Amino acid sequence: MHDRLANLLGAASLAVTDLVLAEATRAAEVSASGAGALVVLAGAPGLGVTELGRRVGLTQSAAARMLDGLEAAGLARRDRGPGRAVRVRLTTAGERAVDAMLTARGAPLAAALSGLDAGERDQLTTLLGKLLTRLYAEIGDADVMCRLCDRACCIRGAVCPVGQAERDALAGQAGGETLPEPS
């Protein structure tokens, strides 16, 4: 027997994902992994290629190929660090592309929520916070879960449930110490 709520959540999740990715990739004229990489780099400039790939779900070699495309489009650049280290940063065009992507991804999300009144939106906010906390327990990596998030929007006047779940998990690993809230 299948759970109707789970089925509805699955259908809604896929529909929202399809709409968001279509708008984000169209706005920046990049692939889904490229879109994720640009947003990740906006929040964490100077990542290495391997770590960038991990955050967007690519192997190191696939991340290097994706980065080749972002460099060819003038959106990102590799900077040589000490020794053999290579750090990846956005160009000015890459920063503009991130702004355009986050704006574009917001449009289908706003449209999807437009049928809800204020009370329903508050309820959904609470429920999604619980759901994301549970999903963090499964996935265990806020960087991966939030790779296309508008992080500034998420923490404006609130605590990000994914970030809080990660801080709680890390505090548990550190023997119960409370970790500071990131800025």
N, CA, C and O of each residue as an XYZ file, in Angstrom:
732
protein
N       0.839     -1.171      0.000
C       0.000      0.000      0.000
C       0.892      1.246      0.000
O       1.872      1.313      0.743
N       0.557      2.210     -0.818
C       1.340      3.430     -0.931
C       0.684      4.558     -0.146
O      -0.541      4.615     -0.033
N       1.483      5.434      0.380
C       1.023      6.567      1.165
C       0.720      7.733      0.224
O       1.604      8.195     -0.497
N      -0.516      8.204      0.228
C      -0.920      9.300     -0.667
C      -0.124     10.559     -0.391
O       0.313     11.221     -1.332
N       0.080     10.914      0.878
C       0.833     12.113      1.206
C       2.249     12.031      0.648
O       2.742     12.998      0.067
N       2.904     10.893      0.817
C       4.257     10.729      0.283
C       4.256     10.866     -1.230
O       5.162     11.477     -1.797
N       3.261     10.311     -1.881
C       3.159     10.413     -3.332
C       2.960     11.869     -3.764
O       3.584     12.323     -4.723
N       2.094     12.598     -3.060
C       1.867     14.003     -3.379
C       3.142     14.822     -3.157
O       3.471     15.697     -3.958
N       3.851     14.533     -2.073
C       5.104     15.228     -1.808
C       6.105     14.954     -2.928
O       6.791     15.869     -3.382
N       6.192     13.721     -3.368
C       7.109     13.369     -4.454
C       6.774     14.110     -5.737
O       7.666     14.640     -6.399
N       5.499     14.150     -6.092
C       5.088     14.848     -7.307
C       5.351     16.345     -7.197
O       5.849     16.964     -8.138
N       5.017     16.926     -6.044
C       5.255     18.358     -5.845
C       6.747     18.663     -5.871
O       7.165     19.655     -6.468
N       7.552     17.821     -5.230
C       9.002     18.029     -5.199
C       9.592     18.029     -6.606
O      10.393     18.897     -6.951
N       9.194     17.060     -7.408
C       9.711     16.992     -8.780
C       9.247     18.170     -9.620
O      10.027     18.728    -10.392
N       7.980     18.556     -9.477
C       7.462     19.682    -10.253
C       8.199     20.972     -9.891
O       8.597     21.732    -10.775
N       8.379     21.215     -8.606
C       9.081     22.421     -8.172
C      10.530     22.374     -8.633
O      11.054     23.379     -9.113
N      11.180     21.237     -8.499
C      12.570     21.098     -8.949
C      12.692     21.385    -10.434
O      13.581     22.122    -10.859
N      11.803     20.807    -11.218
C      11.847     21.028    -12.668
C      11.689     22.510    -13.005
O      12.426     23.039    -13.838
N      10.735     23.179    -12.365
C      10.497     24.595    -12.635
C      11.687     25.453    -12.204
O      12.117     26.335    -12.946
N      12.211     25.199    -11.021
C      13.327     25.985    -10.495
C      14.573     25.791    -11.351
O      15.231     26.765    -11.718
N      14.901     24.549    -11.670
C      16.088     24.307    -12.494
C      15.946     24.900    -13.890
O      16.910     25.435    -14.437
N      14.768     24.811    -14.462
C      14.560     25.385    -15.798
C      14.808     26.888    -15.781
O      15.472     27.418    -16.671
N      14.284     27.568    -14.782
C      14.458     29.020    -14.708
C      15.900     29.396    -14.375
O      16.455     30.308    -14.988
N      16.504     28.715    -13.424
C      17.877     29.042    -13.016
C      18.864     28.793    -14.151
O      19.731     29.626    -14.414
N      18.738     27.664    -14.818
C      19.683     27.351    -15.896
C      19.459     28.255    -17.104
O      20.411     28.619    -17.794
N      18.209     28.617    -17.359
C      17.917     29.542    -18.460
C      18.519     30.912    -18.175
O      19.097     31.533    -19.067
N      18.388     31.386    -16.944
C      18.864     32.722    -16.590
C      20.372     32.860    -16.759
O      20.850     33.913    -17.180
N      21.121     31.820    -16.440
C      22.583     31.887    -16.517
C      23.144     31.161    -17.726
O      24.347     31.218    -17.979
N      22.290     30.480    -18.473
C      22.712     29.706    -19.641
C      23.807     28.704    -19.279
O      24.843     28.613    -19.937
N      23.535     27.948    -18.196
C      24.455     26.914    -17.725
C      23.654     25.650    -17.433
O      22.423     25.665    -17.430
N      24.372     24.560    -17.189
C      23.740     23.299    -16.802
C      23.271     23.383    -15.355
O      23.580     24.344    -14.650
N      22.530     22.379    -14.918
C      22.085     22.335    -13.518
C      23.276     22.297    -12.575
O      23.277     22.983    -11.552
N      24.294     21.503    -12.906
C      25.479     21.459    -12.040
C      26.232     22.783    -12.098
O      26.792     23.223    -11.094
N      26.247     23.416    -13.259
C      26.877     24.726    -13.378
C      26.160     25.773    -12.549
O      26.793     26.620    -11.919
N      24.825     25.712    -12.552
C      24.040     26.639    -11.732
C      24.360     26.432    -10.261
O      24.587     27.392     -9.525
N      24.377     25.179     -9.839
C      24.713     24.882     -8.451
C      26.113     25.362     -8.099
O      26.332     25.908     -7.017
N      27.060     25.160     -9.010
C      28.442     25.572     -8.753
C      28.540     27.085     -8.596
O      29.258     27.574     -7.724
N      27.829     27.821     -9.429
C      27.881     29.278     -9.327
C      27.319     29.760     -7.998
O      27.894     30.643     -7.362
N      26.199     29.183     -7.577
C      25.599     29.590     -6.295
C      26.512     29.193     -5.139
O      26.688     29.964     -4.195
N      27.094     27.999     -5.207
C      28.019     27.559     -4.160
C      29.206     28.518     -4.076
O      29.599     28.924     -2.982
N      29.773     28.877     -5.220
C      30.933     29.773     -5.217
C      30.585     31.171     -4.723
O      31.433     31.857     -4.152
N      29.355     31.592     -4.937
C      28.951     32.908     -4.424
C      29.004     32.920     -2.899
O      29.335     33.940     -2.293
N      28.681     31.798     -2.287
C      28.691     31.708     -0.832
C      30.002     31.231     -0.248
O      30.262     31.425      0.939
N      30.832     30.608     -1.071
C      32.099     30.055     -0.581
C      33.185     30.235     -1.640
O      33.655     29.260     -2.225
N      33.584     31.496     -1.885
C      34.620     31.717     -2.900
C      35.934     31.074     -2.484
O      36.279     31.032     -1.303
N      36.655     30.579     -3.472
C      37.966     30.014     -3.197
C      37.989     28.528     -2.913
O      39.009     27.994     -2.477
N      36.868     27.848     -3.157
C      36.858     26.398     -2.978
C      37.780     25.743     -3.999
O      38.027     26.287     -5.075
N      38.276     24.577     -3.645
C      39.012     23.777     -4.600
C      38.042     23.054     -5.522
O      36.854     22.945     -5.217
N      38.538     22.569     -6.631
C      37.699     21.895     -7.619
C      37.040     20.645     -7.032
O      35.864     20.390     -7.288
N      37.776     19.878     -6.261
C      37.227     18.649     -5.685
C      36.081     18.954     -4.728
O      35.039     18.301     -4.784
N      36.262     19.940     -3.851
C      35.207     20.305     -2.897
C      34.008     20.906     -3.620
O      32.866     20.625     -3.256
N      34.246     21.718     -4.625
C      33.147     22.269     -5.412
C      32.358     21.135     -6.049
O      31.127     21.142     -6.017
N      33.044     20.176     -6.619
C      32.375     19.024     -7.218
C      31.564     18.243     -6.207
O      30.442     17.829     -6.498
N      32.115     18.037     -5.026
C      31.383     17.312     -3.981
C      30.074     18.012     -3.653
O      29.036     17.369     -3.496
N      30.130     19.327     -3.552
C      28.936     20.082     -3.171
C      27.853     20.081     -4.236
O      26.675     20.254     -3.921
N      28.233     19.890     -5.484
C      27.226     19.844     -6.548
C      26.996     18.431     -7.071
O      26.270     18.233     -8.045
N      27.619     17.448     -6.417
C      27.363     16.052     -6.759
C      28.121     15.535     -7.957
O      27.620     14.680     -8.689
N      29.332     16.045     -8.171
C      30.144     15.605     -9.298
C      31.479     15.043     -8.814
O      31.988     15.440     -7.766
N      32.031     14.125     -9.581
C      33.381     13.655     -9.306
C      34.355     14.801     -9.600
O      33.976     15.812    -10.190
N      35.595     14.633     -9.186
C      36.594     15.673     -9.432
C      36.772     15.900    -10.926
O      36.862     17.047    -11.366
N      36.824     14.842    -11.706
C      37.038     15.016    -13.153
C      35.822     15.658    -13.816
O      35.980     16.494    -14.706
N      34.618     15.285    -13.402
C      33.411     15.916    -13.962
C      33.332     17.383    -13.538
O      32.915     18.240    -14.317
N      33.733     17.665    -12.300
C      33.737     19.047    -11.828
C      34.736     19.879    -12.633
O      34.457     21.031    -12.964
N      35.882     19.308    -12.943
C      36.882     20.025    -13.735
C      36.335     20.343    -15.130
O      36.548     21.441    -15.643
N      35.632     19.387    -15.744
C      35.035     19.634    -17.066
C      33.938     20.696    -16.982
O      33.847     21.569    -17.845
N      33.104     20.621    -15.936
C      32.056     21.621    -15.747
C      32.686     22.996    -15.561
O      32.203     23.987    -16.108
N      33.763     23.051    -14.789
C      34.460     24.310    -14.545
C      35.083     24.844    -15.835
O      35.123     26.057    -16.044
N      35.564     23.961    -16.693
C      36.074     24.401    -18.005
C      34.998     25.189    -18.744
O      35.276     26.232    -19.337
N      33.763     24.681    -18.703
C      32.652     25.370    -19.363
C      32.327     26.708    -18.721
O      32.046     27.684    -19.416
N      32.365     26.753    -17.390
C      32.099     28.019    -16.693
C      33.184     29.044    -16.997
O      32.899     30.233    -17.139
N      34.435     28.581    -17.096
C      35.525     29.490    -17.454
C      35.373     29.980    -18.891
O      35.566     31.164    -19.167
N      35.032     29.082    -19.800
C      34.861     29.467    -21.205
C      33.735     30.496    -21.360
O      33.787     31.354    -22.242
N      32.724     30.402    -20.500
C      31.614     31.355    -20.534
C      31.946     32.650    -19.785
O      31.148     33.586    -19.776
N      33.122     32.699    -19.159
C      33.538     33.892    -18.439
C      32.867     34.071    -17.087
O      32.795     35.185    -16.570
N      32.371     32.969    -16.507
C      31.627     33.049    -15.250
C      32.465     32.709    -14.022
O      32.138     33.136    -12.915
N      33.529     31.955    -14.203
C      34.387     31.546    -13.081
C      35.828     31.502    -13.561
O      36.110     31.468    -14.759
N      36.727     31.504    -12.590
C      38.154     31.399    -12.933
C      38.861     30.569    -11.873
O      38.463     30.538    -10.708
N      39.907     29.905    -12.303
C      40.773     29.174    -11.388
C      41.944     30.076    -11.023
O      42.562     30.694    -11.890
N      42.235     30.143     -9.743
C      43.405     30.885     -9.275
C      44.370     29.886     -8.655
O      43.962     29.017     -7.885
N      45.630     30.009     -8.984
C      46.650     29.144     -8.393
C      46.919     29.605     -6.973
O      47.106     30.792     -6.707
N      46.934     28.652     -6.081
C      47.245     28.940     -4.683
C      48.640     28.443     -4.374
O      49.424     28.177     -5.285
N      48.950     28.317     -3.111
C      50.267     27.796     -2.740
C      50.413     26.337     -3.180
O      49.464     25.557     -3.110
N      51.584     25.994     -3.621
C      51.842     24.616     -4.056
C      50.995     24.279     -5.277
O      50.973     25.019     -6.261
N      50.307     23.159     -5.194
C      49.484     22.706     -6.316
C      48.022     23.117     -6.161
O      47.190     22.772     -6.999
N      47.707     23.846     -5.102
C      46.314     24.222     -4.820
C      45.751     25.111     -5.921
O      46.424     26.005     -6.434
N      44.507     24.839     -6.264
C      43.772     25.662     -7.214
C      42.477     26.067     -6.533
O      41.740     25.224     -6.022
N      42.212     27.350     -6.532
C      40.996     27.884     -5.913
C      40.109     28.450     -7.016
O      40.601     29.038     -7.979
N      38.807     28.268     -6.868
C      37.856     28.705     -7.883
C      37.088     29.913     -7.354
O      36.631     29.929     -6.211
N      36.962     30.905     -8.200
C      36.234     32.125     -7.845
C      35.320     32.533     -8.988
O      35.549     32.190    -10.148
N      34.285     33.270     -8.633
C      33.403     33.832     -9.646
C      34.051     35.061    -10.267
O      34.801     35.781     -9.606
N      33.762     35.288    -11.513
C      34.114     36.556    -12.155
C      32.969     37.528    -11.882
O      31.959     37.157    -11.284
N      33.130     38.750    -12.315
C      32.040     39.725    -12.187
C      30.811     39.226    -12.956
O      29.684     39.361    -12.479
N      31.023     38.659    -14.129
C      29.903     38.102    -14.902
C      29.259     36.936    -14.153
O      28.041     36.766    -14.199
N      30.068     36.136    -13.467
C      29.540     35.031    -12.663
C      28.685     35.537    -11.514
O      27.644     34.953    -11.212
N      29.112     36.613    -10.873
C      28.319     37.204     -9.787
C      26.976     37.706    -10.312
O      25.945     37.525     -9.664
N      26.990     38.335    -11.487
C      25.726     38.794    -12.093
C      24.837     37.600    -12.455
O      23.616     37.662    -12.313
N      25.456     36.522    -12.920
C      24.694     35.322    -13.276
C      24.020     34.725    -12.049
O      22.878     34.272    -12.131
N      24.711     34.717    -10.911
C      24.122     34.198     -9.669
C      22.914     35.036     -9.280
O      21.861     34.496     -8.941
N      23.066     36.354     -9.330
C      21.924     37.220     -9.008
C      20.746     36.930     -9.930
O      19.605     36.840     -9.478
N      21.023     36.783    -11.218
C      19.958     36.495    -12.188
C      19.316     35.135    -11.916
O      18.097     34.992    -12.008
N      20.139     34.136    -11.582
C      19.607     32.795    -11.296
C      18.721     32.791    -10.063
O      17.634     32.213    -10.081
N      19.174     33.428     -8.996
C      18.381     33.427     -7.765
C      17.069     34.167     -7.964
O      16.038     33.772     -7.420
N      17.109     35.236     -8.740
C      15.866     35.947     -9.065
C      14.961     35.048     -9.904
O      13.761     34.949     -9.647
N      15.541     34.399    -10.903
C      14.755     33.539    -11.794
C      14.183     32.339    -11.058
O      13.044     31.953    -11.321
N      14.937     31.734    -10.144
C      14.432     30.575     -9.406
C      13.328     30.982     -8.457
O      12.471     30.168     -8.111
N      13.338     32.232     -8.033
C      12.305     32.706     -7.119
C      10.938     32.827     -7.760
O       9.923     32.675     -7.080
N      10.891     33.096     -9.049
C       9.609     33.304     -9.724
C       8.703     32.063     -9.679
O       7.545     32.187     -9.281
N       9.182     30.874    -10.070
C       8.285     29.718     -9.994
C       7.956     29.316     -8.554
O       6.891     28.757     -8.291
N       8.862     29.599     -7.634
C       8.576     29.296     -6.229
C       7.459     30.201     -5.716
O       6.539     29.739     -5.041
N       7.544     31.494     -6.040
C       6.493     32.428     -5.633
C       5.168     32.044     -6.274
O       4.122     32.106     -5.628
N       5.207     31.653     -7.528
C       3.972     31.248     -8.210
C       3.369     30.007     -7.561
O       2.151     29.915     -7.407
N       4.212     29.060     -7.182
C       3.717     27.826     -6.550
C       3.059     28.127     -5.211
O       2.105     27.451     -4.825
N       3.553     29.125     -4.504
C       3.027     29.463     -3.182
C       1.876     30.463     -3.230
O       1.231     30.717     -2.213
N       1.620     31.024     -4.396
C       0.632     32.101     -4.506
C      -0.787     31.670     -4.149
O      -1.617     32.515     -3.813
N      -1.075     30.400     -4.213
C      -2.412     29.916     -3.875
C      -2.642     29.738     -2.378
O      -3.739     29.369     -1.957
N      -1.618     29.995     -1.576
C      -1.737     29.813     -0.129
C      -1.961     31.158      0.554
O      -1.353     32.161      0.180
N      -2.839     31.173      1.561
C      -3.010     32.399      2.341
C      -1.899     32.489      3.388
O      -1.093     31.568      3.517
N      -1.853     33.580      4.125
C      -0.768     33.821      5.088
C      -0.672     32.713      6.135
O       0.429     32.274      6.469
N      -1.794     32.263      6.648
C      -1.779     31.193      7.653
C      -1.244     29.888      7.088
O      -0.466     29.192      7.740
N      -1.662     29.564      5.881
C      -1.176     28.342      5.231
C       0.326     28.448      4.952
O       1.056     27.466      5.087
N       0.776     29.628      4.567
C       2.206     29.834      4.322
C       3.001     29.645      5.615
O       4.074     29.043      5.602
N       2.476     30.159      6.729
C       3.143     29.970      8.019
C       3.190     28.490      8.396
O       4.213     27.998      8.873
N       2.077     27.784      8.180
C       2.050     26.347      8.471
C       3.053     25.599      7.610
O       3.789     24.742      8.099
N       3.077     25.929      6.332
C       4.000     25.253      5.424
C       5.450     25.554      5.807
O       6.305     24.672      5.726
N       5.731     26.783      6.223
C       7.078     27.134      6.675
C       7.500     26.240      7.836
O       8.615     25.717      7.848
N       6.618     26.066      8.804
C       6.911     25.213      9.962
C       7.121     23.768      9.535
O       8.076     23.120      9.964
N       6.234     23.267      8.693
C       6.333     21.876      8.246
C       7.590     21.632      7.410
O       8.249     20.603      7.561
N       7.919     22.575      6.535
C       9.128     22.411      5.727
C      10.376     22.455      6.605
O      11.346     21.748      6.332
N      10.364     23.269      7.647
C      11.488     23.283      8.585
C      11.693     21.920      9.214
O      12.821     21.439      9.316
N      10.595     21.292      9.637
C      10.683     19.946     10.223
C      11.159     18.931      9.194
O      11.999     18.079      9.485
N      10.614     19.033      7.996
C      10.988     18.104      6.929
C      12.467     18.255      6.574
O      13.165     17.255      6.406
N      12.948     19.483      6.457
C      14.355     19.703      6.130
C      15.277     19.217      7.240
O      16.356     18.690      6.969
N      14.857     19.392      8.481
C      15.653     18.874      9.598
C      15.771     17.359      9.493
O      16.849     16.804      9.703
N      14.685     16.699      9.176
C      14.693     15.240      9.011
C      15.545     14.832      7.813
O      16.294     13.858      7.883
N      15.432     15.571      6.724
C      16.226     15.254      5.536
C      17.715     15.453      5.798
O      18.542     14.718      5.258
N      18.063     16.439      6.620
C      19.467     16.616      6.976
C      19.995     15.360      7.675
O      21.126     14.942      7.427
N      19.187     14.767      8.538
C      19.606     13.547      9.234
C      19.926     12.437      8.231
O      20.784     11.593      8.491
N      19.251     12.437      7.109
C      19.472     11.435      6.062
C      20.677     11.792      5.188
O      21.513     10.938      4.893
N      20.758     13.056      4.781
C      21.789     13.496      3.833
C      23.077     13.890      4.554
O      24.175     13.554      4.109
N      22.933     14.602      5.667
C      24.079     14.923      6.503
C      25.034     15.970      5.966
O      26.193     16.006      6.379
N      24.582     16.828      5.054
C      25.490     17.821      4.498
C      24.700     19.044      4.041
O      24.029     19.012      3.010
N      24.785     20.118      4.817
C      24.058     21.343      4.494
C      24.533     21.948      3.179
O      23.732     22.519      2.440
N      25.819     21.833      2.879
C      26.339     22.398      1.634
C      25.705     21.741      0.419
O      25.423     22.413     -0.573
N      25.481     20.458      0.485
C      24.860     19.739     -0.626
C      23.369     20.077     -0.699
O      22.845     20.352     -1.778
N      22.700     20.056      0.434
C      21.254     20.316      0.448
C      20.925     21.734     -0.017
O      19.898     21.950     -0.660
N      21.772     22.681      0.298
C      21.469     24.094      0.039
C      22.235     24.656     -1.152
O      22.452     25.865     -1.230
N      22.642     23.805     -2.071
C      23.503     24.254     -3.159
C      22.824     25.229     -4.111
O      23.519     25.931     -4.845
N      21.511     25.303     -4.131
C      20.820     26.294     -4.968
C      19.999     27.264     -4.125
O      19.108     27.936     -4.644
N      20.290     27.339     -2.851
C      19.531     28.207     -1.952
C      19.983     29.652     -2.033
O      21.148     29.950     -2.297
N      19.042     30.528     -1.800
C      19.338     31.936     -1.566
C      19.530     32.041     -0.062
O      18.584     32.309      0.678
N      20.745     31.830      0.377
C      21.014     31.710      1.813
C      20.681     32.981      2.582
O      20.198     32.908      3.712
N      20.927     34.128      1.996
C      20.623     35.378      2.691
C      19.125     35.468      2.969
O      18.717     35.935      4.032
N      18.318     35.030      2.033
C      16.864     35.043      2.194
C      16.431     34.098      3.309
O      15.521     34.416      4.074
N      17.063     32.968      3.401
C      16.665     31.933      4.362
C      16.913     32.343      5.805
O      16.167     31.940      6.697
N      17.939     33.130      6.044
C      18.276     33.482      7.427
C      17.809     34.873      7.821
O      18.069     35.316      8.940
N      17.120     35.574      6.919
C      16.606     36.903      7.233
C      15.471     36.766      8.241
O      14.373     36.329      7.896
N      15.741     37.137      9.473
C      14.717     37.096     10.516
C      14.369     35.707     11.011
O      13.373     35.535     11.714
N      15.164     34.716     10.659
C      14.875     33.332     11.051
C      16.185     32.548     11.103
O      17.249     33.046     10.737
N      16.071     31.326     11.563
C      17.212     30.409     11.575
C      16.966     29.368     10.488
O      15.880     28.794     10.406
N      17.956     29.131      9.669
C      17.838     28.111      8.626
C      17.731     26.742      9.294
O      18.602     26.383     10.087
N      16.688     25.971      8.996
C      16.557     24.664      9.644
C      17.666     23.686      9.263
O      18.049     22.839     10.069
N      18.176     23.797      8.053
C      19.260     22.906      7.637
C      20.547     23.287      8.360
O      21.264     22.418      8.857
N      20.839     24.576      8.420
C      22.016     25.034      9.142
C      21.942     24.672     10.617
O      22.943     24.275     11.214
N      20.747     24.809     11.210
C      20.592     24.455     12.620
C      20.769     22.956     12.828
O      21.387     22.532     13.805
N      20.234     22.162     11.924
C      20.398     20.706     12.029
C      21.879     20.339     11.948
O      22.344     19.453     12.665
N      22.618     21.025     11.074
C      24.039     20.729     10.962
C      24.790     21.164     12.218
O      25.650     20.430     12.706
N      24.476     22.344     12.746
C      25.128     22.789     13.982
C      24.824     21.822     15.126
O      25.710     21.489     15.913
N      23.569     21.372     15.217
C      23.198     20.421     16.264
C      23.971     19.108     16.115
O      24.444     18.542     17.100
N      24.093     18.631     14.875
C      24.821     17.385     14.636
C      26.297     17.544     14.995
O      26.884     16.663     15.624
N      26.886     18.649     14.604
C      28.297     18.880     14.917
C      28.512     19.062     16.412
O      29.524     18.620     16.954
N      27.564     19.712     17.081
C      27.667     19.875     18.531
C      27.604     18.518     19.217
O      28.318     18.283     20.192
N      26.760     17.628     18.720
C      26.674     16.278     19.270
C      27.968     15.515     19.085
O      28.371     14.755     19.966
N      28.620     15.706     17.961
C      29.902     15.049     17.699
C      31.018     15.636     18.565
O      31.982     14.951     18.904
N      30.868     16.928     18.918
C      31.901     17.600     19.709
C      31.668     17.455     21.202
O      32.324     18.123     22.002
N      30.749     16.596     21.581
C      30.518     16.368     23.006
C      29.512     17.314     23.615
O      29.552     17.591     24.813
N      28.601     17.814     22.781
C      27.529     18.629     23.317
C      27.812     20.111     23.378
O      26.980     20.868     23.879
N      28.969     20.558     22.879
C      29.239     21.984     22.878
C      28.323     22.665     21.877
O      28.022     22.093     20.830
N      27.880     23.860     22.174
C      27.049     24.625     21.261
C      27.959     25.408     20.326
O      28.887     26.088     20.763
N      27.676     25.301     19.040
C      28.464     26.027     18.056
C      27.801     27.367     17.771
O      26.576     27.468     17.830
N      28.582     28.394     17.464
C      27.998     29.711     17.216
C      27.184     29.729     15.937
O      27.443     28.966     15.007
N      26.203     30.606     15.907
C      25.366     30.834     14.727
C      26.241     31.476     13.648
O      26.922     32.462     13.927
N      26.240     30.937     12.413
C      27.039     31.581     11.354
C      26.407     32.901     10.961
O      25.205     33.100     11.132
N      27.211     33.788     10.442
C      26.677     35.085     10.017
C      26.229     35.032      8.581
O      25.750     36.032      8.046
